[in-house]
Amino acid sequence: MQVKVFEAQDMATGLKMVKEALGPDALILSTRTIRGGKFGMLGKPMMEITAAVDNGWQEPKKQNSPPRQQTRNQASAAVPSLKQQRAAQGYQAQEEIRYENIWKKHQAEPQPLRERQEPTYRPEPVAEGQDIQQELAELRSMVKGLSSRLADQQQPPQRSNGYKQPQTSPAVASGTAVDPIVSLLTGYGLNQETAQVVTRFSRDTVEGTEHLSQPDLLRILSDTIGRLFTTQSLFAQTGNGQRRISLIGPTGVGKTTTLAKIAAHYLAEYGGRIGLITIDTYRIAAVEQLKVYSEIMRLPLEVVIKPAELEQALEKFQNFDLVLIDTAGRSPRSGQDIQELAAFLRPRLGIENNLMLSATTRELEIEETIRRFSLIPIQNFIFSKIDECDQLGVLLNIHYKNDTPISFLTNGQRVPEDLLVPGPQDIADLIINDHGYSPHG
């Protein structure tokens, strides 16, 4: 097999280069967006395409076995599609070896998320339970009330597509001085409303710390943000019956790849029995993509077209520990598509629906996506593409408004490495990060 890497300005140009260099039988192994050139990370984004082609599968000629070489050439001439089959089998064999090595490494040396360093200060203890929840609820009500009254007074125009203009914070609108901590937090991607919440909760600790340095201030803010997050580890408690997990969301957020990452993570950590189901029969080659993953991990796969078939597939997997369900990407603008998806994921089936959102999407569009998909009961959020973001404050902005737990984060296209199972403080540390986000851990 001949493997080459191509760089192009867009996918269409890259595919043309692949076809010209390797011919029409070339197999696309992977694609990713890179930034290179003399400007480094500030350079123009490029598409990197890794492709391979079967170069005839001609073994080195051996003196003692000329009949076998002749037979192989005859078979290749007689069956024109055999090249594609062998290319797929060769790629699958390579992937099997890579996955087995990864799982052995995980089992021998578990790779946790990065360790937190103990802060140099000692923050004052915060009451857990109802006290902080009541204070948080009161603060939300107060900030939203001020924003609402200001919006009513100013009466901002409505856009034709139904979006509201972003509301200006009370401090900025009235011309009063902006709190320096609020300004600092907005530099990390938090909006004015969320930044004011974090400032309020961190005020006592900041004022009670003598000789406060910049690193200490950032650690205080990070700890405060961590107390505002709620996460959900889907596999924290095993042995409590079958888990049924679906991935839903708009197109292009990486649902199929993330589902494969979750399956590989579960196999490496717990080793249970997993069944895969896909109802993504709309996208070209979607079933084939998941089928490749299922064959590599040796997992059974059921393809479902109608809602009734989903119940039959779940019945086949009734003795399995985990069932992962892949769905077709749906446009948030299409209410009919979301209703069709809701017909599959009926509450009585006991499926935990995880809404996948891209961290690179504009905040208003994320909020609209959540509102549209709320027709389906949503238990958790999964944010993808965090490695493509310079700021991750949007994670707290969205979480504060919806109070839905975060189950996973994805930071790349590698399977299964680029999957994070974060705790609240892990997400806070990603947001308050002076050194920029470092992909792949």
C-alpha positions as CSV (number, residue, x, y, z in Angstrom):
1,M,0.0,0.0,0.0
2,Q,1.3,3.5,-0.9
3,V,0.4,6.2,1.7
4,K,0.8,9.9,1.0
5,V,-0.1,13.1,2.8
6,F,-1.5,16.1,0.8
7,E,-2.0,19.7,1.8
8,A,-4.6,21.9,0.0
9,Q,-6.6,25.1,0.6
10,D,-9.9,23.2,0.6
11,M,-11.3,19.7,0.5
12,A,-12.2,19.9,-3.2
13,T,-8.7,20.8,-4.2
14,G,-7.3,18.2,-1.9
15,L,-9.4,15.4,-3.4
16,K,-8.4,16.5,-6.9
17,M,-4.7,16.2,-5.9
18,V,-5.3,12.8,-4.4
19,K,-7.0,11.6,-7.6
20,E,-4.2,12.9,-9.8
21,A,-1.5,11.5,-7.7
22,L,-2.9,8.1,-6.6
23,G,-5.7,7.5,-9.1
24,P,-9.5,6.9,-8.7
25,D,-9.0,3.9,-6.4
26,A,-7.3,6.0,-3.6
27,L,-8.7,5.5,-0.1
28,I,-9.0,8.6,2.2
29,L,-7.6,7.6,5.6
30,S,-8.0,10.8,7.5
31,T,-8.5,14.6,7.2
32,R,-7.7,17.5,9.5
33,T,-7.3,21.2,9.5
34,I,-3.8,22.5,10.1
35,R,-2.1,25.9,10.2
36,G,1.4,26.2,8.9
37,G,3.7,28.4,7.0
38,K,5.9,31.2,8.4
39,F,3.0,32.5,10.5
40,G,2.6,29.3,12.5
41,M,-0.8,29.1,14.3
42,L,-1.7,32.5,12.8
43,G,-1.3,31.2,9.3
44,K,-4.0,30.4,6.8
45,P,-5.9,27.1,7.7
46,M,-5.1,24.3,5.3
47,M,-6.6,20.8,4.8
48,E,-4.3,17.9,5.4
49,I,-5.5,14.7,3.7
50,T,-3.9,11.3,4.3
51,A,-4.7,8.9,1.4
52,A,-3.5,5.5,0.4
53,V,-3.8,3.3,-2.7
54,D,-3.2,-0.3,-3.3
55,N,-0.2,-0.4,-5.6
56,G,-1.0,-3.9,-6.9
57,W,-0.2,-5.7,-3.7
58,Q,2.9,-7.1,-5.5
59,E,5.0,-9.0,-3.0
60,P,8.8,-9.0,-3.5
61,K,9.7,-11.6,-6.0
62,K,10.9,-14.8,-4.6
63,Q,13.0,-17.2,-6.6
64,N,11.4,-20.3,-5.0
65,S,7.7,-19.4,-5.6
66,P,7.0,-18.2,-9.1
67,P,3.7,-20.1,-9.4
68,R,2.1,-18.2,-6.4
69,Q,3.0,-14.8,-8.0
70,Q,1.4,-15.8,-11.3
71,T,-1.8,-16.9,-9.5
72,R,-2.0,-13.6,-7.6
73,N,-1.7,-11.6,-10.8
74,Q,-4.4,-13.7,-12.4
75,A,-6.7,-13.2,-9.5
76,S,-6.1,-9.4,-9.6
77,A,-6.9,-9.3,-13.3
78,A,-10.0,-11.4,-12.9
79,V,-11.6,-9.5,-10.0
80,P,-11.3,-5.7,-10.6
81,S,-12.8,-4.7,-7.1
82,L,-10.2,-6.8,-5.2
83,K,-7.8,-3.8,-4.9
84,Q,-10.3,-1.8,-2.9
85,Q,-11.2,-4.8,-0.7
86,R,-7.5,-5.4,0.1
87,A,-6.8,-1.7,0.7
88,A,-9.6,-1.6,3.3
89,Q,-8.4,-4.8,4.9
90,G,-4.8,-3.5,5.1
91,Y,-6.0,-0.2,6.7
92,Q,-8.2,-2.1,9.1
93,A,-5.3,-4.4,10.1
94,Q,-3.1,-1.4,10.8
95,E,-5.9,0.2,12.9
96,E,-6.5,-3.0,14.9
97,I,-2.8,-3.0,15.9
98,R,-2.9,0.6,16.9
99,Y,-6.1,0.2,18.9
100,E,-4.8,-2.9,20.7
101,N,-1.6,-1.0,21.7
102,I,-3.6,1.9,22.9
103,W,-5.9,-0.2,25.0
104,K,-2.9,-2.1,26.5
105,K,-1.3,1.2,27.4
106,H,-4.5,2.4,29.1
107,Q,-4.9,-0.8,31.1
108,A,-1.3,-0.8,32.2
109,E,-0.9,3.0,32.9
110,P,-4.3,4.8,33.1
111,Q,-3.9,8.3,31.7
112,P,-5.9,10.7,33.9
113,L,-6.6,14.3,33.1
114,R,-3.8,16.6,34.1
115,E,-3.2,16.9,37.8
116,R,-4.2,20.0,39.6
117,Q,-1.5,21.8,41.5
118,E,-2.4,22.9,45.0
119,P,-2.8,26.7,45.1
120,T,-0.5,28.7,47.3
121,Y,-3.4,30.4,49.1
122,R,-6.2,28.8,51.1
123,P,-9.6,29.9,49.9
124,E,-12.4,30.3,52.5
125,P,-14.7,27.3,52.7
126,V,-17.9,27.6,50.8
127,A,-21.0,26.0,52.1
128,E,-22.2,23.2,49.9
129,G,-25.7,22.2,49.1
130,Q,-28.7,24.6,49.4
131,D,-26.7,27.7,50.5
132,I,-24.7,28.1,47.4
133,Q,-27.6,27.0,45.2
134,Q,-29.9,29.5,46.7
135,E,-27.4,32.3,46.4
136,L,-26.7,31.3,42.8
137,A,-30.4,31.3,42.0
138,E,-30.9,34.8,43.6
139,L,-27.9,36.2,41.7
140,R,-29.2,34.7,38.4
141,S,-32.6,36.3,39.1
142,M,-31.1,39.7,40.0
143,V,-28.8,39.9,36.9
144,K,-31.5,38.7,34.5
145,G,-34.0,41.1,36.0
146,L,-31.6,44.0,35.5
147,S,-30.9,43.0,32.0
148,S,-34.6,42.5,31.2
149,R,-35.5,46.0,32.5
150,L,-32.7,47.6,30.6
151,A,-33.8,45.8,27.4
152,D,-37.4,47.0,27.9
153,Q,-36.2,50.6,28.3
154,Q,-33.9,50.5,25.2
155,Q,-36.3,48.4,23.1
156,P,-33.6,46.9,20.8
157,P,-34.8,46.1,17.2
158,Q,-35.5,42.4,16.4
159,R,-33.7,40.7,13.6
160,S,-35.7,39.1,10.9
161,N,-34.4,35.6,11.7
162,G,-35.9,35.7,15.2
163,Y,-32.6,36.4,17.1
164,K,-32.5,39.1,19.7
165,Q,-29.7,41.7,19.7
166,P,-27.2,41.0,22.4
167,Q,-28.1,42.8,25.6
168,T,-25.6,45.3,27.0
169,S,-24.6,44.9,30.6
170,P,-26.1,47.4,33.1
171,A,-22.7,48.7,34.1
172,V,-21.7,49.4,30.5
173,A,-25.1,50.9,29.5
174,S,-25.1,53.3,32.5
175,G,-21.6,54.5,31.8
176,T,-20.3,53.4,35.2
177,A,-16.8,52.0,35.7
178,V,-16.4,48.3,34.8
179,D,-15.0,46.0,37.5
180,P,-11.4,45.1,36.6
181,I,-12.1,41.4,37.4
182,V,-15.1,41.5,35.1
183,S,-12.9,42.9,32.4
184,L,-10.3,40.2,33.0
185,L,-12.9,37.4,32.8
186,T,-14.4,38.8,29.5
187,G,-10.9,38.4,28.1
188,Y,-11.2,34.6,28.6
189,G,-14.5,34.5,26.7
190,L,-17.0,34.9,29.5
191,N,-19.9,37.3,28.7
192,Q,-20.8,40.2,30.9
193,E,-23.5,38.4,32.8
194,T,-21.5,35.3,33.6
195,A,-18.4,37.4,34.4
196,Q,-20.4,39.3,37.0
197,V,-21.5,36.1,38.6
198,V,-18.0,34.8,38.9
199,T,-16.8,38.2,40.3
200,R,-19.5,38.2,42.9
201,F,-18.6,34.7,44.2
202,S,-14.9,35.3,44.2
203,R,-15.1,38.8,45.9
204,D,-14.7,37.7,49.5
205,T,-11.7,35.4,48.8
206,V,-10.0,38.1,46.7
207,E,-10.4,40.8,49.3
208,G,-9.3,38.4,52.1
209,T,-6.0,37.4,50.4
210,E,-3.0,39.6,51.2
211,H,-0.3,40.4,48.6
212,L,-2.4,38.9,45.8
213,S,-0.4,38.0,42.7
214,Q,-1.7,37.5,39.2
215,P,-1.3,33.7,39.4
216,D,-3.1,33.6,42.7
217,L,-6.0,35.7,41.3
218,L,-6.3,33.4,38.3
219,R,-6.4,30.4,40.6
220,I,-9.1,32.0,42.8
221,L,-11.2,32.7,39.7
222,S,-10.6,29.2,38.4
223,D,-11.7,27.6,41.7
224,T,-14.8,29.9,41.7
225,I,-15.7,28.8,38.1
226,G,-15.2,25.2,39.1
227,R,-17.9,25.5,41.8
228,L,-20.4,26.8,39.1
229,F,-20.0,23.7,36.8
230,T,-21.9,20.4,37.0
231,T,-20.5,17.4,35.2
232,Q,-21.8,13.9,34.7
233,S,-19.5,10.9,34.4
234,L,-21.6,8.4,32.5
235,F,-19.5,5.4,33.6
236,A,-18.7,6.4,37.2
237,Q,-20.9,3.6,38.5
238,T,-20.8,0.4,36.6
239,G,-22.8,-2.7,37.3
240,N,-26.1,-0.9,37.8
241,G,-27.8,-2.3,34.7
242,Q,-27.6,-1.5,31.0
243,R,-26.8,2.1,29.9
244,R,-28.4,3.3,26.7
245,I,-26.7,6.5,25.4
246,S,-27.5,8.4,22.3
247,L,-25.6,11.3,20.6
248,I,-27.8,13.9,19.0
249,G,-27.1,17.3,17.5
250,P,-26.7,19.4,14.4
251,T,-24.6,18.3,11.4
252,G,-20.8,18.4,11.5
253,V,-20.2,18.4,15.2
254,G,-18.5,14.9,15.2
255,K,-21.2,12.6,16.6
256,T,-20.0,9.4,14.9
257,T,-16.3,9.9,15.7
258,T,-17.2,10.8,19.3
259,L,-19.4,7.7,19.6
260,A,-16.4,5.5,18.6
261,K,-14.2,7.3,21.1
262,I,-16.7,6.6,23.9
263,A,-16.9,2.9,22.9
264,A,-13.1,2.6,22.9
265,H,-12.8,4.4,26.2
266,Y,-15.3,2.1,27.8
267,L,-13.6,-1.0,26.5
268,A,-10.2,0.2,27.8
269,E,-11.4,1.2,31.2
270,Y,-14.2,-1.3,32.0
271,G,-14.1,-4.1,29.3
272,G,-17.8,-4.6,29.2
273,R,-20.0,-5.7,26.3
274,I,-21.0,-2.9,24.0
275,G,-23.6,-2.8,21.2
276,L,-23.7,-0.1,18.5
277,I,-26.9,1.1,16.8
278,T,-27.0,3.7,14.0
279,I,-30.1,5.5,12.7
280,D,-28.0,7.7,10.5
281,T,-29.1,6.5,7.1
282,Y,-29.3,10.0,5.6
283,R,-25.6,10.9,5.3
284,I,-23.6,9.2,2.5
285,A,-21.2,6.5,3.8
286,A,-22.3,7.2,7.4
287,V,-23.1,3.5,8.1
288,E,-19.8,2.5,6.5
289,Q,-17.9,4.8,8.7
290,L,-19.4,3.3,11.9
291,K,-19.1,-0.2,10.5
292,V,-15.3,0.3,10.1
293,Y,-15.1,1.3,13.8
294,S,-17.3,-1.6,14.9
295,E,-15.1,-4.1,13.0
296,I,-11.9,-2.7,14.4
297,M,-13.2,-2.9,18.0
298,R,-15.1,-6.2,17.2
299,L,-18.5,-4.8,18.3
300,P,-21.9,-5.8,16.9
301,L,-23.7,-3.1,14.8
302,E,-27.4,-2.8,14.1
303,V,-28.7,-0.4,11.4
304,V,-32.2,1.0,12.1
305,I,-34.4,2.8,9.6
306,K,-37.8,2.9,11.4
307,P,-38.7,3.6,15.1
308,A,-40.0,0.1,15.5
309,E,-36.7,-1.3,14.4
310,L,-34.9,0.5,17.2
311,E,-36.9,-1.4,19.8
312,Q,-36.0,-4.7,18.1
313,A,-32.3,-3.7,18.1
314,L,-32.4,-2.8,21.8
315,E,-34.0,-6.2,22.4
316,K,-31.1,-7.9,20.7
317,F,-28.7,-6.1,23.0
318,Q,-30.6,-6.7,26.2
319,N,-27.8,-8.6,27.8
320,F,-25.1,-6.0,26.9
321,D,-23.7,-3.5,29.4
322,L,-23.7,-0.5,27.1
323,V,-25.7,0.5,24.0
324,L,-24.4,3.5,22.0
325,I,-26.8,5.0,19.5
326,D,-25.6,7.2,16.6
327,T,-28.1,9.6,15.0
328,A,-28.2,11.7,11.8
329,G,-27.3,15.3,12.1
330,R,-30.4,17.5,12.1
331,S,-30.7,21.2,11.2
332,P,-32.0,23.1,14.3
333,R,-34.0,25.1,11.7
334,S,-36.0,22.0,10.7
335,G,-38.6,21.3,13.2
336,Q,-39.8,18.3,11.2
337,D,-36.4,16.6,11.2
338,I,-36.2,17.0,15.0
339,Q,-39.7,15.6,15.4
340,E,-38.7,12.5,13.3
341,L,-35.7,12.0,15.6
342,A,-37.9,12.3,18.7
343,A,-40.1,9.5,17.3
344,F,-37.1,7.2,17.6
345,L,-35.9,8.4,21.0
346,R,-39.0,7.9,23.0
347,P,-38.7,8.4,26.8
348,R,-40.0,5.0,27.7
349,L,-36.9,3.4,26.0
350,G,-34.7,4.7,28.8
351,I,-32.2,6.4,26.5
352,E,-29.9,9.1,27.9
353,N,-29.7,11.8,25.2
354,N,-26.4,13.7,24.9
355,L,-26.6,16.9,22.8
356,M,-23.4,17.5,21.0
357,L,-22.4,21.1,20.5
358,S,-19.3,22.6,18.7
359,A,-17.4,25.0,20.9
360,T,-16.5,26.9,17.8
361,T,-20.1,27.8,17.1
362,R,-21.3,31.3,17.9
363,E,-23.0,31.5,21.3
364,L,-26.4,32.8,20.0
365,E,-26.5,29.8,17.5
366,I,-25.7,27.4,20.3
367,E,-28.5,28.8,22.4
368,E,-30.9,28.4,19.5
369,T,-29.7,24.8,18.9
370,I,-30.4,23.9,22.5
371,R,-33.9,25.5,22.3
372,R,-34.8,23.7,19.1
373,F,-33.5,20.3,20.3
374,S,-35.3,20.7,23.7
375,L,-38.2,18.8,22.0
376,I,-36.2,15.7,23.0
377,P,-35.3,15.2,26.7
378,I,-31.6,16.1,27.0
379,Q,-29.7,14.7,30.0
380,N,-26.1,16.0,29.2
381,F,-24.1,18.2,26.9
382,I,-21.0,17.2,24.9
383,F,-18.7,19.9,23.6
384,S,-16.5,19.1,20.6
385,K,-13.6,20.9,18.9
386,I,-12.3,22.6,22.0
387,D,-8.8,22.3,20.5
388,E,-9.9,24.8,17.8
389,C,-10.8,27.5,20.3
390,D,-8.6,30.3,21.6
391,Q,-11.2,30.9,24.4
392,L,-13.5,28.5,26.1
393,G,-15.6,30.9,28.2
394,V,-18.6,29.8,26.1
395,L,-18.7,26.6,28.1
396,L,-19.6,28.5,31.3
397,N,-21.9,30.9,29.5
398,I,-24.0,28.1,28.1
399,H,-23.8,26.0,31.2
400,Y,-24.9,28.9,33.5
401,K,-28.0,29.6,31.4
402,N,-29.1,25.9,31.0
403,D,-27.7,24.2,34.1
404,T,-27.2,20.9,32.1
405,P,-24.3,18.7,33.1
406,I,-21.4,18.2,30.7
407,S,-20.4,14.6,30.1
408,F,-17.6,14.7,27.6
409,L,-15.2,17.1,25.8
410,T,-13.4,16.3,22.6
411,N,-10.1,17.9,21.6
412,G,-9.2,16.3,18.2
413,Q,-10.0,13.7,15.7
414,R,-7.9,10.8,17.0
415,V,-9.8,7.8,18.2
416,P,-9.9,7.1,21.1
417,E,-7.2,9.5,22.5
418,D,-9.0,12.8,22.0
419,L,-11.7,12.4,24.5
420,L,-11.9,14.0,27.9
421,V,-14.1,12.9,30.8
422,P,-13.8,16.2,32.8
423,G,-14.6,17.2,36.3
424,P,-15.8,20.7,37.1
425,Q,-12.4,22.0,38.0
426,D,-10.8,20.5,34.9
427,I,-13.2,22.6,32.7
428,A,-12.5,25.7,34.9
429,D,-8.7,25.2,34.3
430,L,-9.3,25.0,30.6
431,I,-11.1,28.3,30.6
432,I,-8.6,30.2,32.9
433,N,-5.5,29.2,30.9
434,D,-2.9,31.9,30.3
435,H,-0.8,29.7,28.1
436,G,-3.5,29.0,25.6
437,Y,-5.1,25.6,25.0
438,S,-2.7,22.8,24.3
439,P,-4.3,20.2,22.0
440,H,-4.2,16.5,22.9
441,G,-3.7,17.1,26.6
